Amino acid sequence: MPSENRIKNEIQKDTLANKKAMKLKITRGDKVVTAILYENPTTRDFIAQLPLTVDMEDFAGKEKIFYPPKKVSTTERKAVSDPKIGDINVYAPWGNIAIFYGSYSGSRDLIRIGRITEGIDVINVTGTVKNVYFELVEQ
C-alpha cells in the first residue's frame, strides 16, 4: 500500500502537469472533495451533464462508481498504464464513472477523465455513498 506522502507527491506532480485542467468539486454533506478534469471528449461529455447528484456504489472495495444520466463518449480510449489512487475514470464497456480510492491495475477499458487532488477520504468509506453532488468550479 503506497504511503500517504507518496500519494500526495504524485497528486502534486499530476496537478502541476495539468495546470490548464478544469476543476471539479464533489460534495457529500458538508465534506468536499476537489479534483482536476482532463481535456478529452469523454470529459467534455461528462461536464455537459453537470451539476449532478448521484449515489456512488462501492465496487470491489477500491472504487466508487455511478452511471451518468447519459452515456459519455468512449471513442478515444487509451490504456490506463499508470493507475493511481484518486483517478477518475470511465469504464468503457459499462459506461460508469469510477473513482479509485484503492490500488488497481491499469486497463485498456478505462478512460481517465480526472484526478482527486484533495479529500479522497470522503469517499473511502464502506458501502454506498448517497447524495453526492458534482459541479464544475471556476479556477
C-alpha positions in Angstrom: 0.0 0.0 0.0 1.5 3.4 -1.0 2.3 5.8 1.8 0.1 8.9 2.2 3.1 11.1 1.5 3.9 9.3 -1.8 0.2 9.7 -2.9 0.3 13.4 -2.1 3.5 13.8 -4.0 2.0 12.0 -7.0 -1.1 14.2 -6.8 1.0 17.4 -6.7 3.1 16.3 -9.7 0.0 15.3 -11.7 -1.7 18.6 -10.8 1.3 20.6 -11.9 1.5 18.7 -15.2 -2.1 19.6 -15.9 -2.3 23.3 -15.0 -4.9 24.0 -17.6 -7.2 21.3 -16.3 -10.7 22.1 -15.2 -11.7 21.9 -11.6 -14.4 19.6 -10.2 -16.0 20.0 -6.7 -17.6 16.9 -5.2 -19.7 17.5 -2.1 -21.1 14.9 0.3 -23.0 16.7 3.1 -20.6 19.3 4.5 -17.5 17.4 3.2 -15.8 18.5 0.0 -13.6 16.6 -2.5 -11.7 18.6 -5.1 -10.4 17.2 -8.4 -9.0 18.3 -11.7 -10.5 17.1 -15.0 -8.5 16.4 -18.1 -9.3 17.7 -21.6 -10.7 14.9 -23.8 -14.0 14.0 -25.4 -15.1 11.8 -22.6 -14.6 14.5 -20.0 -16.5 17.0 -22.2 -19.5 14.7 -22.3 -19.3 14.3 -18.5 -19.1 18.0 -17.9 -22.1 18.6 -20.1 -24.2 16.7 -17.5 -23.0 18.8 -14.5 -24.2 19.7 -12.0 -25.3 16.2 -11.0 -26.3 14.5 -7.8 -25.8 10.7 -7.6 -25.4 7.8 -5.2 -22.0 6.1 -5.5 -21.9 2.4 -5.1 -18.8 0.6 -3.7 -17.2 -1.8 -6.3 -14.5 -4.3 -5.3 -13.6 -2.4 -2.2 -11.4 0.0 -4.1 -13.6 2.2 -6.2 -16.9 4.1 -6.0 -19.0 4.0 -9.2 -22.1 5.6 -10.6 -23.8 5.8 -14.0 -24.2 9.3 -15.5 -27.7 10.0 -16.9 -26.4 10.0 -20.5 -23.6 7.8 -21.9 -20.3 9.5 -22.4 -18.0 9.1 -25.4 -15.7 6.2 -25.2 -14.1 6.5 -28.7 -10.7 7.9 -27.7 -9.7 5.1 -25.4 -6.1 5.0 -24.2 -5.0 2.3 -21.8 -4.5 3.5 -18.2 -1.0 2.2 -17.8 0.0 4.2 -14.7 -3.0 3.7 -12.4 -3.1 5.9 -9.2 -5.3 6.2 -6.2 -7.5 9.2 -6.8 -8.0 8.6 -10.5 -11.4 9.3 -12.0 -12.1 7.0 -14.9 -14.9 5.9 -17.2 -15.1 2.1 -17.7 -15.9 2.0 -21.4 -17.8 -1.4 -21.5 -20.3 -0.3 -18.8 -20.2 3.5 -19.2 -19.9 4.1 -15.5 -17.7 6.7 -13.8 -15.3 5.1 -11.3 -13.3 7.0 -8.6 -10.5 4.8 -7.3 -9.7 5.1 -3.6 -7.7 1.8 -3.5 -4.9 0.4 -5.7 -5.9 -1.0 -9.0 -4.5 -2.4 -12.2 -4.4 -0.5 -15.5 -6.8 -1.4 -18.2 -7.4 -0.6 -21.9 -11.1 -0.3 -21.0 -10.5 2.7 -18.7 -10.6 6.3 -19.9 -9.0 8.7 -17.4 -11.0 11.9 -17.1 -9.6 13.4 -13.9 -7.9 13.0 -10.6 -8.8 13.8 -7.0 -6.5 16.4 -5.6 -7.9 16.7 -2.1 -10.4 14.9 0.2 -10.4 11.4 -1.1 -11.2 10.1 2.4 -14.8 11.4 1.9 -15.4 8.5 -0.5 -13.1 6.0 1.1 -15.9 4.5 3.3 -17.8 1.3 3.4 -20.9 0.9 1.2 -22.9 3.3 -0.9 -22.3 7.0 -0.6 -25.6 8.8 -1.1 -26.4 12.2 -2.4 -23.0 13.1 -3.8 -23.1 16.4 -5.7 -20.7 17.0 -8.7 -20.1 20.5 -10.1 -17.6 22.3 -12.2 -15.9 25.2 -10.5 -14.1 28.3 -11.7 -10.3 28.2 -11.5 
